[in-house]
Amino acid sequence: MSLPVPTSNVTNKRDAKSIKSRVFIGNLNTTLVSKRDVESVFSEYGRVTGCSVHKGYAFVQYANRGHALAAVAGHDGRVLAGQTLDINMAGEPKVKADKATKRPIAPHYHLGCHHLNQDLYDRLFDFHRRASPLTSGVVPVKWPRVSPPVVRRLSSLPAQLLPQDLVPLQVIKSQLTQIKANIDALLGRLEHITQHALASTHLSKKRRPKNEAIHEECPRPQRPVN
């Protein structure tokens, strides 16, 4: 039974021959993955002569360049211990994707929904207060004002919106519908209070004492003079 040949910890040689067969392993979860685990995984593609593990990355030295290239092709993008490995040849920069093929970055629009709702609510309530003044003698009902969270004010909305940006607009639409329902409820409550006040005034006039009315109509008899 042959014992496994121990690998070296030295992978920082600068000679041109060894660097061509050295593999860099990035985004490595070194909290869970040990040096022995790295050797076991990457020895599938050839004899590993050296391995050094650092915080977040590691280097693996192969005996020849062919084994190193096979390891890069086979393990680049593989998930190990919950993290996707970023593997390339240590002596060569990794070829990045063309800029034209990259996914365009969606603009970060921050729609202040709470601010728009509160601003619209204030304007509608102020317009109704100016357009329909209260009847004299009716005490206005004070409703508590809910302060919205502080959000960033928008200077202008984008000219073109992407399809995924229509979702905040649907949220705003539903919230505006809810605000309209609240305003209708306020108007109905105000009309009910006004009618109740008028009915109370009219009823109080009808309930005047009858003896008071008779006292006003019939004069008081005069006492005879002796």
Backbone as a ProteinNet text record, in pm:
[ID]
protein_1_A
[PRIMARY]
MSLPVPTSNVTNKRDAKSIKSRVFIGNLNTTLVSKRDVESVFSEYGRVTGCSVHKGYAFVQYANRGHALAAVAGHDGRVLAGQTLDINMAGEPKVKADKATKRPIAPHYHLGCHHLNQDLYDRLFDFHRRASPLTSGVVPVKWPRVSPPVVRRLSSLPAQLLPQDLVPLQVIKSQLTQIKANIDALLGRLEHITQHALASTHLSKKRRPKNEAIHEECPRPQRPVN
[TERTIARY]
85.4	0	87.6	69.4	153	90.5	171.1	124.9	118.2	24.7	17	138.1	184.3	301.8	259.4	319.1	280.1	317.2	230.1	254.8	323.2	386.4	458.4	364	402.7	327.3	378.9	485.5	549.2	486.6	419.7	362	397.1	497.3	530	659.6	699.2	818.8	793.8	891.8	876.5	936.8	980.8	1036.1	924.1	955.1	854.1	792.5	865.5	814.1	705.1	727.1	629.1	503.5	518.9	402.4	304.3	351.9	262.4	172.1	206.4	124.3	65.4	49.3	-5.8	-146.7	-238.5	-379.2	-415.1	-485.5	-535.7	-682.3	-718.3	-855.5	-907.6	-998.4	-1055.5	-1194.2	-1239.9	-1371	-1385.2	-1281.3	-1277.6	-1320.5	-1411.1	-1459.1	-1358.7	-1253.6	-1146.6	-1188.5	-1305.7	-1354.5	-1394.5	-1447.5	-1493	-1402.3	-1326.4	-1243	-1098.7	-1037.3	-898.5	-805	-675.6	-574.6	-591.3	-624	-643.6	-763.7	-868.9	-985.9	-952	-873.2	-834.1	-751.3	-657.2	-574.4	-659.2	-757.4	-841.1	-926.8	-978.5	-1064.8	-985.5	-870.2	-796.4	-697.9	-681.6	-594.3	-663.8	-790.9	-861.5	-806.2	-743.3	-697.9	-547.8	-476.8	-334.3	-262.6	-134.1	-54.6	-31.2	-66.9	-48.9	82.9	173	303.8	311.1	218.6	220	82	51.1	-79.4	-63.8	-108.8	-105.2	-242.9	-298.1	-431.7	-418.5	-481.3	-481.4	-626.1	-647.2	-781.4	-858.7	-951.4	-1035.6	-985.3	-864.1	-812	-703.4	-659.2	-555.3	-483.6	-364.9	-287.5	-261.6	-272.5	-242.3	-137.7	-29.1	80.1	71.3	55.8	51.8	188.6	201.6	329.4	349.6	242.3	256.7	139.4	153.1	55	-77.7	-73.7	-196.1	-292.3	-238	-322.9	-384.2	-306.7	-357.5	-470.8	-454.1	-559.4	-686.3	-670.2	-786.7	-860.3	-786.1	-849.2	-925.9	-869.3	-938.5	-1067.7	-1060.9	-1180	-1286	-1243.6	-1339.1	-1399.7	-1327.9	-1374.5	-1411.2	-1386	-1422.8	-1574.9	-1624.8	-1768.2	-1833.4	-1754.9	-1811	-1838.8	-1945.1	-1981.4	-1916.6	-1838.9	-1771.2	-1795.4	-1856.2	-1886.8	-1973.8	-2068	-2162.5	-2115	-1996.8	-1944.1	-1897.9	-1923.4	-1884.2	-1737.4	-1659.5	-1515.4	-1484.4	-1381.4	-1330.3	-1188.2	-1173.3	-1047.1	-989	-860.3	-788.7	-640.6	-565.4	-420.9	-355.7	-265.7	-204.5	-120.3	-57.3	29.8	-38.1	-167.4	-239.3	-363.9	-390.5	-514	-635.2	-742.5	-864	-934.1	-973.4	-1041.6	-1183.6	-1215.1	-1347.8	-1441.3	-1567.3	-1667.8	-1666.3	-1703.4	-1707.7	-1809.7	-1775.9	-1865.8	-2001.2	-2001.8	-2128.1	-2222.9	-2164.9	-2248.7	-2292.9	-2240.7	-2279.8	-2423.4	-2486.8	-2624.8	-2628.7	-2710.6	-2715.2	-2766.6	-2708.6	-2746.6	-2874.7	-2972.7	-3100.6	-3085.3	-3143.7	-3133.6	-3202.2	-3142.8	-3196	-3291.4	-3417.4	-3518.2	-3574.9	-3584.2	-3640.6	-3767.8	-3879.8	-4007.7	-4055.6	-4068	-4112	-4262	-4309.1	-4452.9	-4519	-4455.9	-4517.4	-4524.4	-4420.2	-4421.1	-4527.8	-4542.5	-4643.9	-4783.7	-4805.9	-4937.5	-4971.4	-4878.4	-4905.7	-4924.7	-4844.2	-4856.7	-4992.3	-5036.1	-5166.4	-5278.8	-5266.4	-5368.5	-5381.1	-5267.1	-5271.4	-5337.3	-5303.6	-5360.6	-5511	-5556.2	-5699.1	-5776.7	-5724.2	-5794.2	-5798.4	-5688.5	-5685.8	-5783.6	-5793.9	-5888.1	-6031.9	-6063.3	-6199.3	-6231.1	-6134.9	-6158.1	-6186.4	-6121.8	-6146.4	-6275	-6307.7	-6422.4	-6554.7	-6561	-6687.5	-6668.4	-6691.6	-6675.4	-6783.3	-6753.8	-6847.1	-6960.4	-7076.7	-7191.1	-7165.9	-7208.9	-7185.7	-7255.6	-7191.7	-7247	-7205.5	-7141.4	-7097.9	-6950	-6914.8	-6774.3	-6703.1	-6596.5	-6525.8	-6458.5	-6458.1	-6395.4	-6248.4	-6162.5	-6018.3	-5974.4	-5921.1	-5872.3	-5722.1	-5671.8	-5526	-5451.6	-5344.1	-5261.6	-5148.7	-5138.8	-5036.4	-4912.6	-4801.4	-4676.8	-4611	-4582.9	-4518.3	-4370.2	-4305	-4159.7	-4086.9	-3972.5	-3894.6	-3831.3	-3859	-3802.7	-3741.3	-3661.4	-3593.7	-3691.3	-3693.9	-3783.3	-3726.4	-3812.5	-3771.1	-3778.4	-3674.4	-3676.6	-3755.1	-3742.3	-3815	-3819.8	-3921.8	-3935.3	-3864.3	-3817.2	-3749	-3844	-3789	-3871	-3923	-3839.1	-3879.8	-3861.4	-3962.8	-3958.1	-3948.2	-3865.2	-3855.2	-3976.7	-4006.8	-4124.8	-4122.5	-4004.8	-4000.8	-4024.4	-4013.3	-4037.3	-4185.7	-4271.6	-4414.6	-4474.5	-4402	-4453.4	-4473.6	-4375.3	-4401.7	-4519.9	-4544.3	-4658.2	-4789.7	-4793.5	-4914.3	-4936.5	-4827.5	-4839.1	-4894.3	-4843.1	-4890.6	-5038.8	-5078	-5217.7	-5309.6	-5271.1	-5354.6	-5360.5	-5248.2	-5247.8	-5331	-5327.7	-5411.4	-5560	-5591.7	-5730.4	-5775.3	-5685.4	-5718.5	-5736	-5652.1	-5663.9	-5797.7	-5837.6	-5966.7	-6081.7	-6072.4	-6177.1	-6180.8	-6062.4	-6058.5	-6119.1	-6092.3	-6147.7	-6300.1	-6349.8	-6495	-6558.2	-6487.4	-6539.5	-6541.4	-6436.9	-6433.2	-6548.5	-6573.4	-6682.4	-6817.7	-6836.1	-6961.4	-6979.7	-6869.7	-6876.5	-6909.6	-6849.3	-6874.5	-7019.8	-7073	-7212.4	-7307.9	-7274	-7357.9	-7359	-7243.3	-7235.9	-7317.4	-7308.4	-7383.3	-7533.7	-7580.5	-7723.4	-7770.1	-7686.8	-7724.9	-7735.6	-7644.3	-7649.5	-7774.3	-7807.7	-7928	-8054.4	-8057.7	-8175.4	-8190	-8077.7	-8084	-8136.1	-8093.1	-8139.9	-8289.6	-8334.5	-8476.4	-8561.6	-8512.8	-8588.3	-8597	-8490.9	-8491.9	-8593.8	-8614.4	-8715	-8856.7	-8880	-9013.1	-9046.5	-8946.9	-8969.6	-8975.8	-9009.1	-9025.1	-9146	-9142.7	-9255.1	-9383	-9496.3	-9624.4	-9669	-9641	-9683	-9612.8	-9492.1	-9421	-9492	-9540.6	-9614.1	-9746.6	-9818.5	-9946	-9922.3	-9813.9	-9780.7	-9756.4	-9701.5	-9676.5	-9806.1	-9902.4	-10024.1	-10128.2	-10148.7	-10252.4	-10193.2	-10256.4	-10203.2	-10233.3	-10155.5	-10170.3	-10285.8	-10384.5	-10500.2	-10454.7	-10524.5	-10490.7	-10570.2	-10507.6	-10572	-10668.4	-10788.9	-10884	-10830.8	-10865	-10819	-10925.7	-10891.3	-10985.9	-11010.6
-119.9	0	122.9	209.3	328.7	444	518.6	634.8	755.8	848.5	969	1057.7	1112.1	1199.1	1334.8	1383.1	1513.8	1625.3	1722.3	1836.1	1947.2	2034.9	2146.6	2264.2	2350.4	2473.5	2589.8	2566.7	2674	2679.9	2791.9	2813.4	2952	3014.9	3151.7	3160.6	3051.2	3056.7	3146.8	3220.5	3317.5	3269.7	3146.2	3099.7	3079.1	3103.9	3102.9	2965.7	2860.7	2725.8	2688.7	2719.4	2679.2	2766.8	2893.1	2981.3	2947.5	2880.6	2842.4	2725.3	2654.4	2541.2	2564.8	2690.8	2726.3	2782.3	2742.7	2781	2868.4	2977.6	3066.1	3033.3	3018.6	2986	3102	3179.6	3293.6	3264.1	3353.7	3340.9	3205.3	3168.1	3039.4	3058.4	2977	2982	2909.9	2980.8	2920.1	2892.2	2941.1	2907.9	2761.5	2707.6	2568.7	2476.3	2531.7	2450.1	2456	2342	2334.2	2306.2	2306.3	2277.7	2135.7	2045.4	1906.4	1893.4	1969.4	1965.7	2018.2	2126.4	2182.5	2082.2	2016.8	1916.7	1800.5	1758.2	1645.4	1679.3	1802.7	1841.6	1859	1924.4	1959.4	1851.6	1747.8	1638.2	1548.2	1573.3	1493.1	1515.3	1630.3	1664.7	1642.4	1600	1575.3	1581.9	1558.2	1556.6	1698.4	1719.7	1848.9	1846.1	1936.4	1941.9	2047.1	2139.1	2242.9	2303.6	2346.2	2406.7	2500.9	2622.3	2720.8	2785.9	2786.5	2840.4	2967.5	3072.1	3201.5	3239.7	3353.8	3396.2	3439.7	3356.4	3389	3339	3285.3	3236	3132.5	3066.9	2964.2	2951.3	2887.7	2856.5	2706.7	2647	2505.1	2493.3	2424.8	2406	2265.3	2256.3	2126.2	2091.8	1963.2	1917	1966.9	1986.5	2038.1	2129.9	2201.4	2302.9	2241	2124.2	2060.3	2029.7	1983.2	1955.2	2084.1	2190.9	2318.7	2371.9	2364	2410.6	2327.5	2197	2111	2145.9	2180.3	2218.2	2349	2445.6	2573.1	2552.1	2469.9	2446.3	2366.9	2279.5	2193.3	2251.2	2340.7	2388.8	2536.6	2612.2	2754	2767.8	2840.2	2856.5	2749.6	2655.9	2549.6	2604	2555.2	2597.2	2503.3	2560.2	2482.9	2550.2	2477.9	2528.8	2654.2	2655	2765.5	2886.2	2883.9	2998.1	2952.5	3037.1	3006.8	3041.1	2942.3	2961.6	3043.8	3126.4	3206.1	3157.7	3073.3	3003.7	3049.2	3074.2	3106.2	3076	3079.5	3057	3171.8	3139	3241.4	3339.2	3295.4	3383.8	3453.1	3432.9	3492.6	3563.2	3683.4	3752	3680.2	3678.5	3611.6	3694.5	3629	3697.8	3728.9	3856.7	3900.3	3907.3	3901.9	3908.7	4045	4047.6	4173.2	4267.1	4395	4493.2	4496.8	4466.8	4471.9	4360.2	4248.1	4135.5	4143.5	4240.2	4252.9	4300.6	4259.7	4300.4	4447.3	4525.8	4668.2	4687.4	4783.9	4812.8	4894.3	4845.5	4916.7	5042.2	5152.4	5275.8	5259.5	5318.8	5307.8	5424	5399	5501.4	5482.4	5590.6	5585	5668.2	5600	5669.8	5690.7	5815.9	5846.5	5829.8	5707.4	5680.2	5750.5	5742.8	5803.5	5955.1	6013.6	6158.3	6201	6125.1	6158.9	6146	6042.2	6023.8	6137.7	6174.1	6279	6413.3	6440.8	6567.7	6577.8	6470.3	6471.6	6484.2	6415.5	6423	6565.3	6632.1	6769.3	6863.9	6848.3	6938.2	6917.2	6791.1	6765.2	6813.7	6790	6832.1	6983.8	7051.7	7197.3	7256.5	7195.4	7243.2	7227.8	7114.7	7094.6	7192.1	7223.4	7315.6	7455.8	7497.4	7630.9	7634.7	7525.1	7526.4	7514.3	7438.4	7420	7456.4	7585.3	7625.8	7564.7	7550.5	7490.1	7586.3	7529.8	7610.5	7669.6	7793.3	7859.8	7784.8	7772.9	7704.6	7559.8	7505.8	7366.8	7363	7287.5	7277.6	7183	7227.3	7138.3	7024.4	6910.7	6792.5	6791.4	6777.1	6773	6627.7	6594.3	6458.1	6455	6352.3	6346.4	6330	6402.8	6395.9	6296.1	6200.8	6098.2	6146.8	6152.5	6199.1	6083.9	6100.4	5992	5986.2	5873	5867	5959.6	6008.8	6102.6	6027.5	6072.6	6011.3	6119	6074.1	6167.9	6221	6352.5	6416.6	6401.9	6370	6354.9	6488.8	6519.9	6641.9	6620.9	6503.7	6474	6323.4	6277.4	6136.5	6105.6	5982.6	5947.7	5953.9	5985.3	5997.5	5862.4	5759.4	5625.8	5531.7	5450.6	5354.7	5214.5	5132.1	4993.5	4917	4799.7	4724.4	4692.8	4661.4	4628.3	4750.1	4870.4	4990.6	5026.6	4950.5	4977.2	4927.5	4843.5	4790.3	4900.9	4994.1	5104.1	5190.5	5206.2	5286.1	5218.9	5086.5	5016.9	5033.1	5036	5056.5	5195.2	5296.6	5433.8	5443.5	5375.7	5381.2	5324.2	5209.9	5150.1	5237	5303.3	5390.1	5515.8	5569.9	5685.8	5648.7	5527.8	5482.5	5475.1	5427.7	5422.1	5561.5	5656.8	5794.9	5854.4	5828	5878.2	5822.6	5694.9	5636	5701.3	5734	5801.5	5941.6	6013.3	6147.9	6141.8	6043.1	6028.3	5999.7	5920.7	5892.6	6018.6	6102.6	6228.8	6320.6	6329.5	6415.1	6364.2	6232.5	6178.7	6204.5	6194.1	6222.1	6368.8	6458.6	6601.3	6636.2	6576.9	6603.1	6550.9	6435.8	6380.4	6471.3	6527.1	6617.5	6743.9	6796.8	6918.1	6894.7	6784.8	6754.8	6733.2	6669.4	6645.6	6777	6872	7001.3	7079.7	7078	7148.5	7086.6	6954	6887.8	6918.5	6927.3	6959.2	7100.3	7195.4	7333.5	7343.6	7274.7	7278	7213.1	7105	7036	7118.1	7192	7274	7387.8	7437.3	7542.7	7488.8	7362.6	7304.5	7270.6	7248.7	7205.5	7322.8	7439.5	7553.1	7528.7	7567.2	7541.1	7609.5	7534.7	7590.9	7704.1	7691.3	7797.8	7927.9	7916.7	8039.4	8106.2	8023.1	8080.6	8141.1	8072.2	8126.3	8253.8	8257.1	8376.4	8496.8	8471.1	8580.7	8627.6	8533.9	8570.7	8636	8582.9	8634.1	8740.1	8858	8961.1	8927	8976.5	8951.1	9035.3	8973.9	9052.9	9157.4	9273.2	9382.7	9370.7	9408	9403.8	9522.3	9500.2	9613.2	9716.3	9838.4	9949	9977.1	9973.4	10002.7	10152.5
0	0	0	-98.4	-112.3	-38.2	34.1	107.7	15.6	38.7	-45.3	-24.4	-134.6	-129.4	-76.4	33.4	87.2	-9	-19.3	-108	-31.4	-105.8	-45	-23.8	69.1	92.9	9.7	-66.9	-142.9	-281.6	-310.6	-444	-496	-435.7	-474.6	-553.9	-618.1	-701.6	-821.5	-859.2	-967.8	-1099.5	-1105.4	-1231.7	-1332.7	-1457.1	-1563	-1582.9	-1552.1	-1576.6	-1476.2	-1349.1	-1247.3	-1249.8	-1284.5	-1283.4	-1394.7	-1499.6	-1608.5	-1571	-1464.4	-1420.8	-1281.8	-1245.8	-1115.1	-1134.9	-1048	-1056.6	-936.7	-966.6	-860.7	-834.2	-707.5	-667	-583.5	-639.1	-568.3	-513.7	-424	-358.8	-289.1	-216.5	-147.2	-2.1	43.1	181.4	270.6	308.6	387.7	531.4	571.3	705.7	714.6	604.8	603.2	522.7	429.2	340.5	388.9	406.2	452.4	335.5	365.1	262.2	209.7	297.2	255.4	162.3	189.1	100.8	-37.9	-43.6	-173.2	-252	-185.6	-254.1	-304.4	-223.6	-263.3	-384.6	-389.6	-501	-629.5	-621.7	-743.4	-786.7	-707.3	-751	-852.2	-879.7	-979.6	-1120.1	-1142.8	-1278.5	-1298.1	-1195.2	-1209.7	-1076	-1079.5	-956.8	-907	-782.8	-717.9	-642.5	-677.9	-612.2	-502.3	-499.3	-396.4	-379.6	-257.3	-227.9	-109.5	-125.8	-16.8	-7.6	113	137.6	219.4	171.6	239.6	270	331.1	368.6	244.4	200.6	87.3	-46.6	-53.6	-181.3	-154.8	-263.8	-252.3	-385.6	-381.6	-501.4	-503.2	-622.7	-641.9	-751.4	-720.7	-816.6	-872.8	-1006.9	-1073.6	-1129.9	-1164.5	-1219.6	-1361.6	-1438.2	-1574.1	-1606.2	-1715.1	-1753.1	-1796.5	-1858.6	-1905	-1791.2	-1679.5	-1564	-1508.6	-1508.4	-1457	-1544.1	-1676.8	-1766.7	-1751.6	-1731.3	-1712	-1582.7	-1478.3	-1351.3	-1364.5	-1439.6	-1460.1	-1537.9	-1642.6	-1724.4	-1649	-1558.7	-1490.9	-1364.8	-1297.3	-1167	-1164.7	-1270.5	-1269.8	-1266.4	-1166.7	-1150.2	-1065.5	-1015.4	-931	-790.9	-728.6	-593.4	-493.6	-402.7	-299.1	-164.6	-72.5	61.8	55.3	-38.5	-46.8	-123.5	-184.7	-259.5	-397.3	-497.4	-635	-655.2	-695.3	-710.7	-835.1	-824	-936.1	-963.6	-1066.3	-1090.8	-1223.8	-1224	-1347.3	-1327.3	-1435.7	-1428.6	-1353.3	-1262.9	-1177.9	-1257.7	-1363.5	-1439.6	-1554.9	-1573.8	-1685.3	-1633	-1682.7	-1641	-1697.5	-1619.7	-1663.6	-1769.8	-1878.6	-1988	-1943.4	-1943	-1901.1	-2020.5	-1994.2	-2101	-2166.3	-2294.3	-2368.2	-2305.1	-2304.7	-2244.6	-2313.8	-2446	-2520.1	-2477.7	-2425.5	-2385.9	-2241.8	-2169.1	-2029.3	-2019.6	-1914.4	-1891.2	-1852.4	-1918.7	-1883.3	-1742.5	-1676.6	-1539.3	-1540.8	-1470.7	-1464.8	-1381.6	-1424.1	-1345	-1211.4	-1109.1	-973.7	-950.4	-979.4	-956.2	-816.8	-744	-608.6	-608.6	-622.5	-626.1	-484.1	-443.6	-307.7	-296	-278.1	-275	-158.4	-40.9	76.4	61.2	2.7	-14.6	-114	-224.4	-323.8	-264.5	-185	-124.6	-30	57.3	154.4	86.1	-18.7	-89.6	-158.6	-224.1	-290.5	-188.5	-76.8	28.3	80.6	105.5	156.6	57.1	-71.6	-172	-187	-188.9	-203.4	-82.2	37	157.8	168.3	126.6	131.1	30.1	-89.3	-190.3	-141.9	-81.8	-31.5	81.3	164.3	275.2	225.1	114.2	58.4	-23.2	-93.5	-184	-110.5	-2.2	69.8	215.7	252	391.9	478.6	607.2	700.6	733.3	764.6	805.7	942.5	960.2	1087.9	1199.5	1310	1425.6	1435.8	1332.7	1335.2	1368.5	1468	1508.6	1413.9	1346.2	1253.9	1329	1265.9	1324.8	1286.3	1385.8	1360.7	1351.8	1236.3	1216.4	1238.9	1304.2	1327.6	1197.3	1185.7	1065.1	1086.8	995.7	1005.5	932.3	1004	943.7	870.2	739.9	665.3	697.9	671.6	691.9	596.4	641.6	561.6	446.1	322.8	203.8	117.2	22.9	-65.5	-169	-188.4	-284.5	-425.3	-520.6	-659	-730.6	-806.5	-886.7	-1015.6	-1075.9	-1199	-1216.6	-1287.3	-1317.6	-1448.4	-1468.9	-1593.8	-1712.4	-1828.6	-1948.5	-1993.8	-1983.9	-2026	-1908.7	-1884.7	-1774.5	-1832.3	-1771.2	-1811.4	-1759.6	-1818.2	-1772.7	-1624.4	-1569.2	-1427.3	-1339.7	-1395.8	-1317	-1309.8	-1378.5	-1370.3	-1239.5	-1169.4	-1042.1	-939.8	-918.3	-823.7	-864.3	-995.3	-1039	-1000.6	-1010	-967.3	-817.2	-741.2	-596.3	-567.4	-641.1	-622.4	-658.6	-766.6	-809.2	-701.8	-644.1	-539.7	-415.8	-383.1	-265.8	-289.2	-411	-442.6	-436.9	-480.6	-470.2	-325.2	-239.4	-96.8	-38.7	-82.1	-34.2	-78.1	-202.6	-251.7	-167.3	-132.7	-48.3	89.4	143.9	274.1	266.7	155.9	139.9	126.8	51	39.7	175.8	256.4	390.6	476.3	461.8	536.2	495.4	364.6	317.3	367.4	364.3	415.4	563.7	639.3	782.8	809.1	730.9	747.4	714	609.4	572.6	679.7	737.2	843.7	965.9	1002.4	1117.6	1091.3	967.6	933.4	942.5	886.9	892.6	1035.9	1116.3	1256.2	1332.4	1304.6	1372.7	1332.1	1203.4	1158.3	1217.3	1223.7	1280.5	1428.9	1500.2	1643.3	1665.2	1581.2	1593.6	1565.4	1462.2	1427.3	1535.7	1595.5	1699.1	1826.8	1858.2	1980	1969.1	1847.2	1829.1	1848.1	1809.5	1823	1968	2049.7	2187.4	2285.9	2242.8	2334.6	2424.4	2550.8	2643.6	2596.1	2608.4	2565.6	2656.9	2787.8	2878.5	2847.8	2792.5	2753.9	2637.6	2542.6	2429.8	2475.4	2570.2	2621.4	2698.9	2774.7	2852.1	2761.8	2646.7	2553.8	2487.4	2460.7	2389	2481.4	2605.2	2696.5	2788.1	2796	2885.8	3030	3121.1	3264.3	3319	3397.2	3448.5	3549.5	3546	3637	3767	3875.8	4006.8	4020	4082.4	4097.1	4195.3	4169.7	4254.2	4357.2	4487.1	4595.3	4604.7
[MASK]
++++++++++++++++++++++++++++++++++++++++++++++++++++++++++++++++++++++++++++++++++++++++++++++++++++++++++++++++++++++++++++++++++++++++++++++++++++++++++++++++++++++++++++++++++++++++++++++++++++++++++++++++++++++++++++++++++

